[in-house]
Amino acid sequence: MKDFFGVEIKEGAPASKVPGNPLLRVYGSGPEGKTCKTCSHLWRKRRSRTYLKCELRENTNGTGTDHQARWPACGKYSEEQ
């Protein structure tokens, strides 16, 4: 089975369990060498700890929608101002 970009997907592995930035499958790769750390869509949810979230993803109160600042940027990357 292939995804929208023609990349082979292993059957049986749910999309949420695939490591890395899930937005790369939706929007494609962003600028070379850029990470989510400097993107304006990345925000911090402060509770007893601080959790990184992305505006472009669904926001739940679980770890499944936590985002990593070190992930490569997606095609919707916009420089933080």
PDB file with SEQRES, HELIX, SHEET and CRYST1 records, atoms N, CA, C and O in Angstrom:
SEQRES   1 A   81  MET LYS ASP PHE PHE GLY VAL GLU ILE LYS GLU GLY ALA          
SEQRES   2 A   81  PRO ALA SER LYS VAL PRO GLY ASN PRO LEU LEU ARG VAL          
SEQRES   3 A   81  TYR GLY SER GLY PRO GLU GLY LYS THR CYS LYS THR CYS          
SEQRES   4 A   81  SER HIS LEU TRP ARG LYS ARG ARG SER ARG THR TYR LEU          
SEQRES   5 A   81  LYS CYS GLU LEU ARG GLU ASN THR ASN GLY THR GLY THR          
SEQRES   6 A   81  ASP HIS GLN ALA ARG TRP PRO ALA CYS GLY LYS TYR SER          
SEQRES   7 A   81  GLU GLU GLN                                                  
HELIX    1 AA1 ALA A   15  LYS A   17  5                                   3    
HELIX    2 AA2 LEU A   23  TYR A   27  1                                   5    
HELIX    3 AA3 CYS A   36  THR A   38  5                                   3    
HELIX    4 AA4 THR A   63  THR A   65  5                                   3    
SHEET    1 AA1 2 LEU A  42  ARG A  46  0                                        
SHEET    2 AA1 2 THR A  50  CYS A  54 -1                                        
CRYST1    1.000    1.000    1.000  90.00  90.00  90.00 P 1           1          
ATOM      1  N   MET A   1       0.849  -1.173   0.000  1.00  0.00           N  
ATOM      2  CA  MET A   1       0.000   0.000   0.000  1.00  0.00           C  
ATOM      3  C   MET A   1       0.899   1.242   0.000  1.00  0.00           C  
ATOM      4  O   MET A   1       1.913   1.285   0.697  1.00  0.00           O  
ATOM      5  N   LYS A   2       0.513   2.250  -0.793  1.00  0.00           N  
ATOM      6  CA  LYS A   2       1.302   3.480  -0.875  1.00  0.00           C  
ATOM      7  C   LYS A   2       0.499   4.669  -0.350  1.00  0.00           C  
ATOM      8  O   LYS A   2      -0.727   4.702  -0.465  1.00  0.00           O  
ATOM      9  N   ASP A   3       1.209   5.651   0.230  1.00  0.00           N  
ATOM     10  CA  ASP A   3       0.548   6.855   0.712  1.00  0.00           C  
ATOM     11  C   ASP A   3       0.386   7.851  -0.432  1.00  0.00           C  
ATOM     12  O   ASP A   3       0.669   7.527  -1.585  1.00  0.00           O  
ATOM     13  N   PHE A   4      -0.065   9.049  -0.117  1.00  0.00           N  
ATOM     14  CA  PHE A   4      -0.330  10.091  -1.094  1.00  0.00           C  
ATOM     15  C   PHE A   4       0.895  10.450  -1.925  1.00  0.00           C  
ATOM     16  O   PHE A   4       0.772  10.812  -3.095  1.00  0.00           O  
ATOM     17  N   PHE A   5       2.073  10.348  -1.322  1.00  0.00           N  
ATOM     18  CA  PHE A   5       3.312  10.727  -1.999  1.00  0.00           C  
ATOM     19  C   PHE A   5       3.988   9.546  -2.693  1.00  0.00           C  
ATOM     20  O   PHE A   5       5.088   9.692  -3.225  1.00  0.00           O  
ATOM     21  N   GLY A   6       3.343   8.379  -2.694  1.00  0.00           N  
ATOM     22  CA  GLY A   6       3.890   7.208  -3.357  1.00  0.00           C  
ATOM     23  C   GLY A   6       4.882   6.420  -2.536  1.00  0.00           C  
ATOM     24  O   GLY A   6       5.549   5.528  -3.059  1.00  0.00           O  
ATOM     25  N   VAL A   7       4.990   6.738  -1.250  1.00  0.00           N  
ATOM     26  CA  VAL A   7       5.901   6.032  -0.362  1.00  0.00           C  
ATOM     27  C   VAL A   7       5.187   4.787   0.163  1.00  0.00           C  
ATOM     28  O   VAL A   7       4.026   4.842   0.569  1.00  0.00           O  
ATOM     29  N   GLU A   8       5.899   3.675   0.147  1.00  0.00           N  
ATOM     30  CA  GLU A   8       5.325   2.409   0.588  1.00  0.00           C  
ATOM     31  C   GLU A   8       5.027   2.451   2.096  1.00  0.00           C  
ATOM     32  O   GLU A   8       5.877   2.862   2.885  1.00  0.00           O  
ATOM     33  N   ILE A   9       3.830   2.029   2.490  1.00  0.00           N  
ATOM     34  CA  ILE A   9       3.422   1.968   3.892  1.00  0.00           C  
ATOM     35  C   ILE A   9       3.328   0.507   4.287  1.00  0.00           C  
ATOM     36  O   ILE A   9       2.697  -0.294   3.598  1.00  0.00           O  
ATOM     37  N   LYS A  10       3.961   0.165   5.402  1.00  0.00           N  
ATOM     38  CA  LYS A  10       3.858  -1.200   5.894  1.00  0.00           C  
ATOM     39  C   LYS A  10       2.475  -1.388   6.488  1.00  0.00           C  
ATOM     40  O   LYS A  10       2.060  -0.624   7.360  1.00  0.00           O  
ATOM     41  N   GLU A  11       1.772  -2.384   6.030  1.00  0.00           N  
ATOM     42  CA  GLU A  11       0.436  -2.635   6.554  1.00  0.00           C  
ATOM     43  C   GLU A  11       0.538  -3.176   7.972  1.00  0.00           C  
ATOM     44  O   GLU A  11       1.478  -3.898   8.303  1.00  0.00           O  
ATOM     45  N   GLY A  12      -0.428  -2.823   8.802  1.00  0.00           N  
ATOM     46  CA  GLY A  12      -0.462  -3.280  10.175  1.00  0.00           C  
ATOM     47  C   GLY A  12       0.131  -2.285  11.157  1.00  0.00           C  
ATOM     48  O   GLY A  12      -0.080  -2.421  12.362  1.00  0.00           O  
ATOM     49  N   ALA A  13       0.861  -1.296  10.683  1.00  0.00           N  
ATOM     50  CA  ALA A  13       1.432  -0.273  11.556  1.00  0.00           C  
ATOM     51  C   ALA A  13       0.542   0.965  11.492  1.00  0.00           C  
ATOM     52  O   ALA A  13       0.512   1.647  10.468  1.00  0.00           O  
ATOM     53  N   PRO A  14      -0.188   1.268  12.576  1.00  0.00           N  
ATOM     54  CA  PRO A  14      -1.034   2.456  12.569  1.00  0.00           C  
ATOM     55  C   PRO A  14      -0.205   3.711  12.333  1.00  0.00           C  
ATOM     56  O   PRO A  14       0.939   3.793  12.780  1.00  0.00           O  
ATOM     57  N   ALA A  15      -0.768   4.678  11.640  1.00  0.00           N  
ATOM     58  CA  ALA A  15      -0.049   5.907  11.307  1.00  0.00           C  
ATOM     59  C   ALA A  15       0.458   6.630  12.540  1.00  0.00           C  
ATOM     60  O   ALA A  15       1.526   7.240  12.498  1.00  0.00           O  
ATOM     61  N   SER A  16      -0.289   6.574  13.648  1.00  0.00           N  
ATOM     62  CA  SER A  16       0.132   7.283  14.850  1.00  0.00           C  
ATOM     63  C   SER A  16       1.342   6.625  15.512  1.00  0.00           C  
ATOM     64  O   SER A  16       1.981   7.241  16.365  1.00  0.00           O  
ATOM     65  N   LYS A  17       1.669   5.391  15.139  1.00  0.00           N  
ATOM     66  CA  LYS A  17       2.796   4.682  15.742  1.00  0.00           C  
ATOM     67  C   LYS A  17       4.076   4.796  14.919  1.00  0.00           C  
ATOM     68  O   LYS A  17       5.130   4.324  15.346  1.00  0.00           O  
ATOM     69  N   VAL A  18       3.996   5.413  13.753  1.00  0.00           N  
ATOM     70  CA  VAL A  18       5.178   5.593  12.920  1.00  0.00           C  
ATOM     71  C   VAL A  18       6.006   6.723  13.525  1.00  0.00           C  
ATOM     72  O   VAL A  18       5.482   7.815  13.749  1.00  0.00           O  
ATOM     73  N   PRO A  19       7.311   6.477  13.797  1.00  0.00           N  
ATOM     74  CA  PRO A  19       8.127   7.509  14.433  1.00  0.00           C  
ATOM     75  C   PRO A  19       8.395   8.697  13.518  1.00  0.00           C  
ATOM     76  O   PRO A  19       8.393   8.569  12.294  1.00  0.00           O  
ATOM     77  N   GLY A  20       8.625   9.849  14.129  1.00  0.00           N  
ATOM     78  CA  GLY A  20       8.951  11.055  13.371  1.00  0.00           C  
ATOM     79  C   GLY A  20       7.759  11.976  13.226  1.00  0.00           C  
ATOM     80  O   GLY A  20       6.682  11.724  13.767  1.00  0.00           O  
ATOM     81  N   ASN A  21       7.972  13.036  12.495  1.00  0.00           N  
ATOM     82  CA  ASN A  21       6.960  14.068  12.309  1.00  0.00           C  
ATOM     83  C   ASN A  21       5.820  13.547  11.429  1.00  0.00           C  
ATOM     84  O   ASN A  21       6.033  13.298  10.243  1.00  0.00           O  
ATOM     85  N   PRO A  22       4.619  13.378  11.981  1.00  0.00           N  
ATOM     86  CA  PRO A  22       3.503  12.856  11.182  1.00  0.00           C  
ATOM     87  C   PRO A  22       3.028  13.833  10.111  1.00  0.00           C  
ATOM     88  O   PRO A  22       2.344  13.425   9.173  1.00  0.00           O  
ATOM     89  N   LEU A  23       3.373  15.099  10.230  1.00  0.00           N  
ATOM     90  CA  LEU A  23       2.947  16.092   9.246  1.00  0.00           C  
ATOM     91  C   LEU A  23       3.743  16.004   7.945  1.00  0.00           C  
ATOM     92  O   LEU A  23       3.333  16.574   6.935  1.00  0.00           O  
ATOM     93  N   LEU A  24       4.862  15.305   7.955  1.00  0.00           N  
ATOM     94  CA  LEU A  24       5.619  15.105   6.722  1.00  0.00           C  
ATOM     95  C   LEU A  24       4.810  14.285   5.731  1.00  0.00           C  
ATOM     96  O   LEU A  24       4.917  14.493   4.522  1.00  0.00           O  
ATOM     97  N   ARG A  25       4.003  13.355   6.226  1.00  0.00           N  
ATOM     98  CA  ARG A  25       3.160  12.536   5.345  1.00  0.00           C  
ATOM     99  C   ARG A  25       2.023  13.356   4.755  1.00  0.00           C  
ATOM    100  O   ARG A  25       1.528  13.038   3.674  1.00  0.00           O  
ATOM    101  N   VAL A  26       1.607  14.402   5.447  1.00  0.00           N  
ATOM    102  CA  VAL A  26       0.481  15.218   4.991  1.00  0.00           C  
ATOM    103  C   VAL A  26       0.937  16.369   4.102  1.00  0.00           C  
ATOM    104  O   VAL A  26       0.388  16.569   3.019  1.00  0.00           O  
ATOM    105  N   TYR A  27       1.936  17.126   4.551  1.00  0.00           N  
ATOM    106  CA  TYR A  27       2.356  18.345   3.858  1.00  0.00           C  
ATOM    107  C   TYR A  27       3.684  18.222   3.105  1.00  0.00           C  
ATOM    108  O   TYR A  27       4.073  19.148   2.392  1.00  0.00           O  
ATOM    109  N   GLY A  28       4.371  17.115   3.251  1.00  0.00           N  
ATOM    110  CA  GLY A  28       5.672  16.958   2.598  1.00  0.00           C  
ATOM    111  C   GLY A  28       6.775  17.618   3.404  1.00  0.00           C  
ATOM    112  O   GLY A  28       6.531  18.158   4.483  1.00  0.00           O  
ATOM    113  N   SER A  29       7.977  17.574   2.879  1.00  0.00           N  
ATOM    114  CA  SER A  29       9.143  18.128   3.575  1.00  0.00           C  
ATOM    115  C   SER A  29       9.187  19.642   3.470  1.00  0.00           C  
ATOM    116  O   SER A  29       8.748  20.237   2.485  1.00  0.00           O  
ATOM    117  N   GLY A  30       9.730  20.239   4.516  1.00  0.00           N  
ATOM    118  CA  GLY A  30       9.889  21.688   4.548  1.00  0.00           C  
ATOM    119  C   GLY A  30      11.272  22.097   4.085  1.00  0.00           C  
ATOM    120  O   GLY A  30      11.961  21.316   3.429  1.00  0.00           O  
ATOM    121  N   PRO A  31      11.691  23.314   4.418  1.00  0.00           N  
ATOM    122  CA  PRO A  31      13.010  23.807   4.011  1.00  0.00           C  
ATOM    123  C   PRO A  31      14.137  22.925   4.551  1.00  0.00           C  
ATOM    124  O   PRO A  31      14.078  22.435   5.679  1.00  0.00           O  
ATOM    125  N   GLU A  32      15.143  22.739   3.738  1.00  0.00           N  
ATOM    126  CA  GLU A  32      16.290  21.903   4.099  1.00  0.00           C  
ATOM    127  C   GLU A  32      16.980  22.427   5.362  1.00  0.00           C  
ATOM    128  O   GLU A  32      17.294  23.614   5.455  1.00  0.00           O  
ATOM    129  N   GLY A  33      17.212  21.546   6.321  1.00  0.00           N  
ATOM    130  CA  GLY A  33      17.935  21.898   7.537  1.00  0.00           C  
ATOM    131  C   GLY A  33      17.099  22.563   8.621  1.00  0.00           C  
ATOM    132  O   GLY A  33      17.616  22.812   9.710  1.00  0.00           O  
ATOM    133  N   LYS A  34      15.825  22.860   8.368  1.00  0.00           N  
ATOM    134  CA  LYS A  34      14.963  23.498   9.364  1.00  0.00           C  
ATOM    135  C   LYS A  34      14.268  22.436  10.205  1.00  0.00           C  
ATOM    136  O   LYS A  34      13.944  21.352   9.721  1.00  0.00           O  
ATOM    137  N   THR A  35      14.046  22.768  11.475  1.00  0.00           N  
ATOM    138  CA  THR A  35      13.328  21.873  12.377  1.00  0.00           C  
ATOM    139  C   THR A  35      12.095  22.579  12.922  1.00  0.00           C  
ATOM    140  O   THR A  35      11.913  23.781  12.723  1.00  0.00           O  
ATOM    141  N   CYS A  36      11.268  21.833  13.597  1.00  0.00           N  
ATOM    142  CA  CYS A  36      10.047  22.394  14.176  1.00  0.00           C  
ATOM    143  C   CYS A  36      10.349  23.413  15.280  1.00  0.00           C  
ATOM    144  O   CYS A  36       9.491  24.224  15.630  1.00  0.00           O  
ATOM    145  N   LYS A  37      11.551  23.371  15.820  1.00  0.00           N  
ATOM    146  CA  LYS A  37      11.931  24.259  16.923  1.00  0.00           C  
ATOM    147  C   LYS A  37      11.765  25.730  16.564  1.00  0.00           C  
ATOM    148  O   LYS A  37      11.399  26.533  17.422  1.00  0.00           O  
ATOM    149  N   THR A  38      12.026  26.099  15.317  1.00  0.00           N  
ATOM    150  CA  THR A  38      11.951  27.499  14.916  1.00  0.00           C  
ATOM    151  C   THR A  38      10.675  27.826  14.132  1.00  0.00           C  
ATOM    152  O   THR A  38      10.579  28.889  13.519  1.00  0.00           O  
ATOM    153  N   CYS A  39       9.708  26.926  14.152  1.00  0.00           N  
ATOM    154  CA  CYS A  39       8.455  27.130  13.413  1.00  0.00           C  
ATOM    155  C   CYS A  39       7.436  27.880  14.272  1.00  0.00           C  
ATOM    156  O   CYS A  39       7.350  27.665  15.481  1.00  0.00           O  
ATOM    157  N   SER A  40       6.675  28.751  13.640  1.00  0.00           N  
ATOM    158  CA  SER A  40       5.678  29.533  14.370  1.00  0.00           C  
ATOM    159  C   SER A  40       4.465  28.707  14.789  1.00  0.00           C  
ATOM    160  O   SER A  40       3.684  29.156  15.627  1.00  0.00           O  
ATOM    161  N   HIS A  41       4.290  27.520  14.230  1.00  0.00           N  
ATOM    162  CA  HIS A  41       3.153  26.661  14.585  1.00  0.00           C  
ATOM    163  C   HIS A  41       3.384  25.873  15.876  1.00  0.00           C  
ATOM    164  O   HIS A  41       2.437  25.332  16.446  1.00  0.00           O  
ATOM    165  N   LEU A  42       4.627  25.804  16.337  1.00  0.00           N  
ATOM    166  CA  LEU A  42       4.948  25.074  17.563  1.00  0.00           C  
ATOM    167  C   LEU A  42       4.586  25.926  18.772  1.00  0.00           C  
ATOM    168  O   LEU A  42       4.960  27.097  18.844  1.00  0.00           O  
ATOM    169  N   TRP A  43       3.857  25.341  19.726  1.00  0.00           N  
ATOM    170  CA  TRP A  43       3.503  26.073  20.934  1.00  0.00           C  
ATOM    171  C   TRP A  43       3.682  25.175  22.150  1.00  0.00           C  
ATOM    172  O   TRP A  43       3.805  23.956  22.027  1.00  0.00           O  
ATOM    173  N   ARG A  44       3.694  25.789  23.312  1.00  0.00           N  
ATOM    174  CA  ARG A  44       3.937  25.062  24.556  1.00  0.00           C  
ATOM    175  C   ARG A  44       2.687  25.042  25.409  1.00  0.00           C  
ATOM    176  O   ARG A  44       2.078  26.079  25.670  1.00  0.00           O  
ATOM    177  N   LYS A  45       2.315  23.856  25.836  1.00  0.00           N  
ATOM    178  CA  LYS A  45       1.173  23.669  26.732  1.00  0.00           C  
ATOM    179  C   LYS A  45       1.756  23.464  28.122  1.00  0.00           C  
ATOM    180  O   LYS A  45       2.396  22.451  28.402  1.00  0.00           O  
ATOM    181  N   ARG A  46       1.523  24.443  28.985  1.00  0.00           N  
ATOM    182  CA  ARG A  46       2.132  24.403  30.313  1.00  0.00           C  
ATOM    183  C   ARG A  46       1.145  23.853  31.342  1.00  0.00           C  
ATOM    184  O   ARG A  46       0.066  24.405  31.554  1.00  0.00           O  
ATOM    185  N   ARG A  47       1.538  22.780  31.956  1.00  0.00           N  
ATOM    186  CA  ARG A  47       0.807  22.156  33.060  1.00  0.00           C  
ATOM    187  C   ARG A  47       1.843  21.915  34.153  1.00  0.00           C  
ATOM    188  O   ARG A  47       2.675  22.787  34.404  1.00  0.00           O  
ATOM    189  N   SER A  48       1.818  20.772  34.802  1.00  0.00           N  
ATOM    190  CA  SER A  48       2.871  20.477  35.775  1.00  0.00           C  
ATOM    191  C   SER A  48       4.207  20.303  35.043  1.00  0.00           C  
ATOM    192  O   SER A  48       5.276  20.489  35.624  1.00  0.00           O  
ATOM    193  N   ARG A  49       4.125  19.947  33.770  1.00  0.00           N  
ATOM    194  CA  ARG A  49       5.259  19.914  32.852  1.00  0.00           C  
ATOM    195  C   ARG A  49       4.892  20.757  31.643  1.00  0.00           C  
ATOM    196  O   ARG A  49       3.756  21.217  31.529  1.00  0.00           O  
ATOM    197  N   THR A  50       5.826  20.961  30.753  1.00  0.00           N  
ATOM    198  CA  THR A  50       5.546  21.677  29.514  1.00  0.00           C  
ATOM    199  C   THR A  50       5.548  20.674  28.373  1.00  0.00           C  
ATOM    200  O   THR A  50       6.487  19.893  28.223  1.00  0.00           O  
ATOM    201  N   TYR A  51       4.490  20.700  27.567  1.00  0.00           N  
ATOM    202  CA  TYR A  51       4.338  19.793  26.442  1.00  0.00           C  
ATOM    203  C   TYR A  51       4.353  20.597  25.152  1.00  0.00           C  
ATOM    204  O   TYR A  51       3.687  21.628  25.050  1.00  0.00           O  
ATOM    205  N   LEU A  52       5.108  20.130  24.173  1.00  0.00           N  
ATOM    206  CA  LEU A  52       5.152  20.807  22.884  1.00  0.00           C  
ATOM    207  C   LEU A  52       4.015  20.292  22.017  1.00  0.00           C  
ATOM    208  O   LEU A  52       3.777  19.087  21.937  1.00  0.00           O  
ATOM    209  N   LYS A  53       3.319  21.212  21.370  1.00  0.00           N  
ATOM    210  CA  LYS A  53       2.199  20.885  20.489  1.00  0.00           C  
ATOM    211  C   LYS A  53       2.357  21.665  19.194  1.00  0.00           C  
ATOM    212  O   LYS A  53       3.063  22.673  19.152  1.00  0.00           O  
ATOM    213  N   CYS A  54       1.705  21.203  18.146  1.00  0.00           N  
ATOM    214  CA  CYS A  54       1.724  21.888  16.858  1.00  0.00           C  
ATOM    215  C   CYS A  54       0.302  22.311  16.515  1.00  0.00           C  
ATOM    216  O   CYS A  54      -0.632  21.523  16.657  1.00  0.00           O  
ATOM    217  N   GLU A  55       0.135  23.546  16.065  1.00  0.00           N  
ATOM    218  CA  GLU A  55      -1.185  24.066  15.700  1.00  0.00           C  
ATOM    219  C   GLU A  55      -1.823  23.284  14.556  1.00  0.00           C  
ATOM    220  O   GLU A  55      -3.046  23.284  14.412  1.00  0.00           O  
ATOM    221  N   LEU A  56      -1.022  22.630  13.756  1.00  0.00           N  
ATOM    222  CA  LEU A  56      -1.515  21.932  12.579  1.00  0.00           C  
ATOM    223  C   LEU A  56      -2.025  20.528  12.885  1.00  0.00           C  
ATOM    224  O   LEU A  56      -2.580  19.863  12.010  1.00  0.00           O  
ATOM    225  N   ARG A  57      -1.843  20.080  14.105  1.00  0.00           N  
ATOM    226  CA  ARG A  57      -2.314  18.756  14.536  1.00  0.00           C  
ATOM    227  C   ARG A  57      -3.458  18.906  15.524  1.00  0.00           C  
ATOM    228  O   ARG A  57      -3.634  19.953  16.147  1.00  0.00           O  
ATOM    229  N   GLU A  58      -4.223  17.843  15.650  1.00  0.00           N  
ATOM    230  CA  GLU A  58      -5.283  17.813  16.646  1.00  0.00           C  
ATOM    231  C   GLU A  58      -4.638  17.899  18.030  1.00  0.00           C  
ATOM    232  O   GLU A  58      -3.592  17.297  18.270  1.00  0.00           O  
ATOM    233  N   ASN A  59      -5.253  18.633  18.921  1.00  0.00           N  
ATOM    234  CA  ASN A  59      -4.711  18.790  20.265  1.00  0.00           C  
ATOM    235  C   ASN A  59      -5.548  17.983  21.246  1.00  0.00           C  
ATOM    236  O   ASN A  59      -6.686  18.339  21.550  1.00  0.00           O  
ATOM    237  N   THR A  60      -4.971  16.893  21.738  1.00  0.00           N  
ATOM    238  CA  THR A  60      -5.617  16.121  22.794  1.00  0.00           C  
ATOM    239  C   THR A  60      -4.813  16.328  24.066  1.00  0.00           C  
ATOM    240  O   THR A  60      -3.764  16.971  24.041  1.00  0.00           O  
ATOM    241  N   ASN A  61      -5.285  15.803  25.147  1.00  0.00           N  
ATOM    242  CA  ASN A  61      -4.542  15.905  26.396  1.00  0.00           C  
ATOM    243  C   ASN A  61      -3.650  14.688  26.610  1.00  0.00           C  
ATOM    244  O   ASN A  61      -3.204  14.435  27.729  1.00  0.00           O  
ATOM    245  N   GLY A  62      -3.390  13.943  25.558  1.00  0.00           N  
ATOM    246  CA  GLY A  62      -2.549  12.755  25.657  1.00  0.00           C  
ATOM    247  C   GLY A  62      -1.208  12.954  24.985  1.00  0.00           C  
ATOM    248  O   GLY A  62      -0.966  13.958  24.315  1.00  0.00           O  
ATOM    249  N   THR A  63      -0.343  11.975  25.179  1.00  0.00           N  
ATOM    250  CA  THR A  63       0.999  12.051  24.618  1.00  0.00           C  
ATOM    251  C   THR A  63       1.019  11.781  23.118  1.00  0.00           C  
ATOM    252  O   THR A  63       2.022  12.053  22.459  1.00  0.00           O  
ATOM    253  N   GLY A  64      -0.054  11.259  22.578  1.00  0.00           N  
ATOM    254  CA  GLY A  64      -0.116  10.950  21.155  1.00  0.00           C  
ATOM    255  C   GLY A  64      -0.006  12.162  20.255  1.00  0.00           C  
ATOM    256  O   GLY A  64       0.382  12.031  19.094  1.00  0.00           O  
ATOM    257  N   THR A  65      -0.337  13.342  20.761  1.00  0.00           N  
ATOM    258  CA  THR A  65      -0.246  14.555  19.941  1.00  0.00           C  
ATOM    259  C   THR A  65       0.890  15.473  20.389  1.00  0.00           C  
ATOM    260  O   THR A  65       0.975  16.616  19.940  1.00  0.00           O  
ATOM    261  N   ASP A  66       1.759  14.983  21.267  1.00  0.00           N  
ATOM    262  CA  ASP A  66       2.945  15.758  21.628  1.00  0.00           C  
ATOM    263  C   ASP A  66       3.848  15.854  20.402  1.00  0.00           C  
ATOM    264  O   ASP A  66       3.907  14.925  19.597  1.00  0.00           O  
ATOM    265  N   HIS A  67       4.536  16.951  20.263  1.00  0.00           N  
ATOM    266  CA  HIS A  67       5.380  17.208  19.104  1.00  0.00           C  
ATOM    267  C   HIS A  67       6.818  17.351  19.574  1.00  0.00           C  
ATOM    268  O   HIS A  67       7.052  17.703  20.730  1.00  0.00           O  
ATOM    269  N   GLN A  68       7.768  17.090  18.721  1.00  0.00           N  
ATOM    270  CA  GLN A  68       9.179  17.201  19.065  1.00  0.00           C  
ATOM    271  C   GLN A  68       9.805  18.381  18.326  1.00  0.00           C  
ATOM    272  O   GLN A  68       9.622  18.527  17.117  1.00  0.00           O  
ATOM    273  N   ALA A  69      10.535  19.212  19.043  1.00  0.00           N  
ATOM    274  CA  ALA A  69      11.183  20.379  18.434  1.00  0.00           C  
ATOM    275  C   ALA A  69      12.290  19.967  17.475  1.00  0.00           C  
ATOM    276  O   ALA A  69      12.617  20.729  16.565  1.00  0.00           O  
ATOM    277  N   ARG A  70      12.868  18.800  17.648  1.00  0.00           N  
ATOM    278  CA  ARG A  70      13.990  18.352  16.813  1.00  0.00           C  
ATOM    279  C   ARG A  70      13.554  17.717  15.497  1.00  0.00           C  
ATOM    280  O   ARG A  70      14.396  17.442  14.642  1.00  0.00           O  
ATOM    281  N   TRP A  71      12.254  17.478  15.318  1.00  0.00           N  
ATOM    282  CA  TRP A  71      11.774  16.857  14.085  1.00  0.00           C  
ATOM    283  C   TRP A  71      12.025  17.768  12.889  1.00  0.00           C  
ATOM    284  O   TRP A  71      12.001  18.990  13.034  1.00  0.00           O  
ATOM    285  N   PRO A  72      12.267  17.198  11.713  1.00  0.00           N  
ATOM    286  CA  PRO A  72      12.415  18.023  10.511  1.00  0.00           C  
ATOM    287  C   PRO A  72      11.108  18.742  10.195  1.00  0.00           C  
ATOM    288  O   PRO A  72      10.025  18.195  10.404  1.00  0.00           O  
ATOM    289  N   ALA A  73      11.212  19.943   9.701  1.00  0.00           N  
ATOM    290  CA  ALA A  73      10.032  20.772   9.427  1.00  0.00           C  
ATOM    291  C   ALA A  73       9.226  20.213   8.261  1.00  0.00           C  
ATOM    292  O   ALA A  73       9.768  19.585   7.352  1.00  0.00           O  
ATOM    293  N   CYS A  74       7.912  20.458   8.310  1.00  0.00           N  
ATOM    294  CA  CYS A  74       7.015  20.016   7.233  1.00  0.00           C  
ATOM    295  C   CYS A  74       6.838  21.150   6.215  1.00  0.00           C  
ATOM    296  O   CYS A  74       7.419  22.224   6.367  1.00  0.00           O  
ATOM    297  N   GLY A  75       6.055  20.909   5.208  1.00  0.00           N  
ATOM    298  CA  GLY A  75       5.824  21.876   4.136  1.00  0.00           C  
ATOM    299  C   GLY A  75       5.089  23.126   4.571  1.00  0.00           C  
ATOM    300  O   GLY A  75       5.107  24.117   3.841  1.00  0.00           O  
ATOM    301  N   LYS A  76       4.442  23.126   5.726  1.00  0.00           N  
ATOM    302  CA  LYS A  76       3.724  24.302   6.241  1.00  0.00           C  
ATOM    303  C   LYS A  76       4.597  25.132   7.173  1.00  0.00           C  
ATOM    304  O   LYS A  76       4.095  25.999   7.888  1.00  0.00           O  
ATOM    305  N   TYR A  77       5.901  24.870   7.169  1.00  0.00           N  
ATOM    306  CA  TYR A  77       6.841  25.594   8.033  1.00  0.00           C  
ATOM    307  C   TYR A  77       6.773  27.104   7.752  1.00  0.00           C  
ATOM    308  O   TYR A  77       6.776  27.540   6.601  1.00  0.00           O  
ATOM    309  N   SER A  78       6.712  27.876   8.828  1.00  0.00           N  
ATOM    310  CA  SER A  78       6.832  29.336   8.708  1.00  0.00           C  
ATOM    311  C   SER A  78       7.736  29.814   9.833  1.00  0.00           C  
ATOM    312  O   SER A  78       7.574  29.430  10.991  1.00  0.00           O  
ATOM    313  N   GLU A  79       8.669  30.640   9.476  1.00  0.00           N  
ATOM    314  CA  GLU A  79       9.696  31.121  10.425  1.00  0.00           C  
ATOM    315  C   GLU A  79       9.055  31.868  11.591  1.00  0.00           C  
ATOM    316  O   GLU A  79       8.175  32.706  11.394  1.00  0.00           O  
ATOM    317  N   GLU A  80       9.502  31.556  12.804  1.00  0.00           N  
ATOM    318  CA  GLU A  80       9.009  32.239  14.003  1.00  0.00           C  
ATOM    319  C   GLU A  80       9.479  33.685  13.979  1.00  0.00           C  
ATOM    320  O   GLU A  80      10.616  33.970  13.603  1.00  0.00           O  
ATOM    321  N   GLN A  81       8.602  34.594  14.382  1.00  0.00           N  
ATOM    322  CA  GLN A  81       8.958  36.030  14.327  1.00  0.00           C  
ATOM    323  C   GLN A  81       9.161  36.614  15.678  1.00  0.00           C  
ATOM    324  O   GLN A  81       9.463  37.802  15.798  1.00  0.00           O  
TER     325      GLN A  81                                                      
END                                                                             
